[in-house]
Amino acid sequence: MTAEHERLAAAPTARAPWRRWGPYLSERQWGTVREDYSADGQAWQHCTHDMARSFTYRWGEDGLGGISDDQQLLCLAVGLWNGHDPILKERLFGLSGPEGNHGEDVKEVYYYLDNVPTHSYMQQLYKYPQHAFPYELLVQENARRGRHEPEFELLDTEAFHENRYFDVSIEYAKAAPDDILLQITVHNRGPVAATVHVLPQLWFRNTWAWGLNDYRPQLAAEPAGGAIAVHHHKLDEMCLYCDQEPTLLFCDNETNTQRLYKTPPMAPTAYFKDGINDYLVHGAATINTAQVGTKAAAHYPLTISAGASQLVRVRLGPAGQTQPFADFDQLLQQRRQEADQYYAVVQAALPSADARRVQRQAFAGMLWSKQFYYYDVPQWLEGDPATPPPPAQRQHGRNACWPHLNNADIISMPDKWEYPWYAAWDLAFHCLPLAQLDPEFAKHQLRLLCQDWYMHPNGQLPAYEWNLSDVNPPVHAWATWRVYKMCQKHSGGPGDTDFLATVFHRLLLNFTWWVNRKDRSGRNIFEGGFLGLDNIGLFDRSAPLPGGSSLEQADATSWMAMYALNMMRMALELARTNPIYQDLASKFFEHFLYIAGAMTNMDQAHKDLWDEEDEFYYDALHTPGNGLQLLKTRSLVGLIPLFAVEVLDDELLQSLPQFGTRLRWFLENRPQLASLVSRWHEPGRKATHLLSLLRGHRMKCLLARALDEAEFLSEYGIRSLSRYHLDHPYEFHCAGQDLVVSYEAGESSTSMYGGNSNWRGPIWLPINFLIIESLQRFHHYYGDDFQVEYPTRSGQYCTLLQIADALSARLTQLFLRNEAGIRPALGADERLQQDPHFRDYLLFHEYFHGDTGQGLGASHQTGWTGLIAKLLQPRA
């Protein structure tokens, strides 16, 4: 057992709380719903990046390469100034949703390079230009560009001309759970000497300005010099020890209302949040010379020769240390080595150094993307005693129907800049790679969303901050079952049935919500709305449809069939030790059959969602007076029926006689429904039985499309829309509107959902992952004798398992360097592909170009793209 494994085992105990401090600081608190107190709900405008340095946040903090404790009482992060910028670099800059030509977009260059589950060692790399940061140019050029043009990025400017930039390596290492080393190594990559000001910054989240309590913590310079004492009644006495006795600068984490709103200061201080910024950049008298406050920085001006580097070292630890830097270098090196030892065990089966590099950075991004997330909706709706009340519109606006929601937890984020809030279906995917590293944390995340202070009393899971009431695909049960099995395999013992039962019982409420709210006609055909697929179809499916129409969704119905099978499988597992769950397993088996019947035209009054001519599933539109019409877009909507598949073996059925008896009765007395269960009476390989929405014929038809390189199959995975629509756009006239869906391999040309993501052609990891898992389950039943042409029309036939492996290989080659030394996800930028200071640093994008594999959308969304870490791991 490695040292990190030992720390991980000890972490749940109060004596060794190794997870107490971590990378829990957001990278963008500005522009979030939590901080929006406007009348119109325009979060991006209410608090902008330009305001952020002067605006005291209510619900959380942000910083550059930062950490905090797990309640975010105290934060530590890095500030930088190159002497030319109009502001300190204290947080990441990007374009808001309205500013970007494809929606919001971070405009920085940074990488997560390493992290371990207890955060005992972490490394991040930030690339800081030596020229003035081109804030205005980035805003203006992206405003000029239209949706059919690419985004204008920092690397497209002259910011890195002649390599005039600093590589800022930020490393953290824990000597003990509450003793943290921070080393900042600045490399001058440019041709001449250059100066940079490095400012490790320490501050308290403001908990005192809202009229809820009047306790003010304090930071104060130690008399001996070179240290900042931390006084907070909820923290042990600590100090930030600063090597080489830098100048210590102090102000307060209070809003500068005079700068922002031209009103007199409201806080009882003359030294506001932007005091250190204004002192350094403008020479203003805005720091407290008494050297006390609630925000402080250690100022290190460094002049670094061309090609050279310099270090800054600080240590946040218990008060009273007399030689805090005596063992600093040794401890830092030890934690680096322990991280290597830990990953040597985790990655023992990986075939190449490059695969290990990609997986380790994927894991690093997932671990860095944990965040302290605080959002008390009733308090947010009502406002705080010491502040003006929110506008009256708030009581009827966004999230007003979630007054029970009160979150204050460490949560896995999609990413901490573009999506600095949890999303229900993203989080489910995150938990699989996280379970490879930290099974207990993965299980905790799945339990979290089912708690009373998250889940709505009606059973709905919160979707995401921008609209908690939106509808995400119901994948929580699938993730729970997968994490349960992974943890069972990881421990080598019995499964954690307490975890499984806890989530199962809460999901009973959620399943009922779906049945009651999203099956409008009571026919087991589901609507679902958004379902995470943004602009994949003709309509915004969360909004009322034109002309009073309604939509029967092949994907929503298939997700629910998958949900029913997941719940059935969980109930069967729990029934092994508690027979009462057999009744619930039977109930979900019957739910599945009724949904399968609805998908296959059991009600002759309504058209089947399967189109016999195209041999594909489509959504169906009901229009008043015009009946029902299939919407013939060949998209992932039609492939999602593949996901509803489960294989049961005879041993399980024989061990649960009550379930078996009920199952046989149902199949004998509901013969029409029984006929829908694929080959139920024909045991497969090793006496298994298949439950699926698809008979062999329909499955082969869907796979013929999915595996066709002229349609869905890209060199880098399955596209979200068939390439057929490049030359054959689907056009539809409805309620006076001419609607079109065409294949778009890259960025979106539509403004639907803000235009910041695109499902009309690119490759998305989560859906590809589910396709691969479904093929593996089908193979478990059919075995090697069942083969499918791969690729379609190639004349080559493969087993379903071989096809699953081949799809995995296509996805992993997005990141792995090919024979030409190219990583497709990094695109055509020669610097990213060839420069030794870039080429081995990975970005994990939201999605990927359907033809070239270039990364698109959010650039640091390791979240579900972190699934690549699971795909890289060889099958056992």
PyMOL commands that set and color helices and strands:
alter all, ss='L'
color gray80, all
select helices_A, chain A and resi 3-10+43-46+49-52+135-144+154-156+161-163+257-261+275-282+328-346+353-368+377-382+392-396+424-437+439-448+465-467+476-491+497-517+546-548+554-575+581-599+636-638+640-643+650-655+657-669+671-674+696-706+724-727+752-755+765-782+800-812+824-826+830-834+862-865+868-872
alter helices_A, ss='H'
color red, helices_A
select strands_A, chain A and resi 21-22+67-69+74-81+94-95+105-106+110-115+121-129+165-176+179-188+194-204+218-221+227-231+238-242+247-251+292-293+295-304+309-318+370-376+406-412+550-552+610-611+616-617+619-623+627-631+645-649+688-692+713-714+717-718+730-734+737-741+787-789+797-799+847-848+855-856
alter strands_A, ss='S'
color yellow, strands_A
deselect
rebuild
show_as cartoon
